[in-house]
Amino acid sequence: MLISVEKVIYILILMVLISVSLGVSIEFVTFRKEIMKKNTFNKSFHSVIRHFSR
């Protein structure tokens, strides 16, 4: 009984992780398209690089 419950929980966690990663990637693509429309993509990109390089 415990084995089957653990398998179900594991599958649920996998499905949640996959759906979250897909949603994040889709949101990132749409977000990047909106930024590129505004032509501020390079500025934000460089500011992010500066922020992480500190």
C-alpha positions in Angstrom: 0.0 0.0 0.0 2.8 2.4 0.9 4.6 1.7 -2.3 1.6 2.6 -4.5 0.9 5.8 -2.5 4.5 6.9 -2.9 4.3 6.2 -6.6 1.1 8.3 -6.9 2.7 11.2 -4.9 5.9 10.9 -7.1 3.8 11.1 -10.3 1.8 14.0 -9.0 5.0 15.9 -8.1 6.5 15.2 -11.5 3.3 16.5 -13.2 3.3 19.6 -11.1 7.0 20.3 -11.9 6.5 19.7 -15.6 3.5 22.0 -15.8 5.2 24.7 -13.7 8.3 24.6 -15.9 6.2 24.7 -19.1 4.2 27.6 -17.7 7.4 29.5 -16.7 8.9 29.0 -20.2 5.8 30.1 -21.9 5.5 33.2 -19.7 9.2 34.0 -20.3 8.8 33.8 -24.1 5.7 36.1 -24.1 7.5 38.4 -21.6 10.6 38.6 -23.8 8.4 39.3 -26.9 6.7 42.2 -25.1 10.1 43.6 -24.0 11.5 43.3 -27.5 8.5 45.2 -28.8 9.5 48.0 -26.5 13.1 47.8 -27.6 14.3 47.8 -24.0 15.3 44.2 -24.0 19.1 45.0 -24.3 19.0 47.5 -21.4 17.1 45.1 -19.1 19.4 42.2 -20.2 22.5 44.2 -19.4 21.1 45.4 -16.0 20.4 41.7 -15.1 23.9 40.7 -16.1 25.3 43.5 -13.9 23.1 42.5 -11.1 24.2 38.9 -11.1 27.9 39.7 -11.8 28.2 41.6 -8.5 
